[in-house]
Amino acid sequence: MKIEEFGLKGDIDKIDVDGLTDNFADPEALMAAASHDDVEATLMFDLDGETSTPTAMSENEAGEEDYRF
């Protein structure tokens, strides 16, 4: 899954990770699992026995405030 142009709507843009609490107990755990480059934030985690790698394209690095737990 790729999220294009994340953050264009400012503070109202959020990535909902509420269903991933088995993978990420808190925002710090999620940020530790995330990787960032110039325009892309990537998470890698197991979901139902399969590896999932969603990415979000943004001009700014994603932070804890960009995720909804």
C-alpha positions in Angstrom: 0.0 0.0 0.0 1.3 3.5 -0.9 -0.2 6.7 0.5 0.5 9.5 -2.0 0.9 13.1 -1.0 0.5 12.5 2.7 0.4 15.7 4.8 -1.1 17.9 2.1 -4.1 18.5 4.4 -1.9 19.5 7.2 -2.7 18.3 10.7 -5.9 16.5 9.7 -3.9 13.9 7.7 -3.4 10.9 10.0 -2.5 7.2 9.4 -4.8 5.0 11.5 -2.8 2.2 13.1 -5.3 1.3 15.8 -5.7 -2.2 14.3 -1.9 -2.8 14.6 -1.6 -2.8 18.4 -0.3 -6.4 18.3 2.6 -5.0 16.2 3.1 -1.6 17.8 2.3 -1.3 21.5 2.8 2.5 21.5 4.0 5.4 19.2 7.6 4.8 20.3 7.5 1.2 19.0 6.0 2.3 15.7 8.6 5.0 15.2 11.4 2.5 16.0 10.0 0.2 13.2 9.7 3.0 10.7 12.4 4.0 8.2 12.5 7.3 6.5 14.3 8.8 3.5 13.8 12.1 1.8 10.2 11.7 0.8 9.1 8.3 2.0 8.2 6.7 5.3 8.0 2.9 5.4 6.8 0.5 8.0 7.5 -3.2 7.9 5.4 -5.6 10.0 3.7 -9.0 9.9 -0.1 -9.1 9.4 -1.8 -12.5 9.4 1.5 -14.3 8.7 2.4 -12.1 5.7 4.9 -9.2 5.6 3.2 -5.9 5.0 5.2 -2.8 3.9 3.0 0.3 3.6 4.7 3.6 2.5 3.6 7.2 2.8 5.0 9.8 0.4 5.5 13.2 2.1 7.7 16.2 1.8 8.1 16.1 5.6 9.3 13.2 7.7 6.4 11.5 9.5 6.4 11.7 13.3 4.3 10.2 16.1 1.8 13.0 15.7 1.0 11.7 12.1 -0.3 8.3 13.4 -3.7 7.7 15.2 -3.5 4.9 17.8 
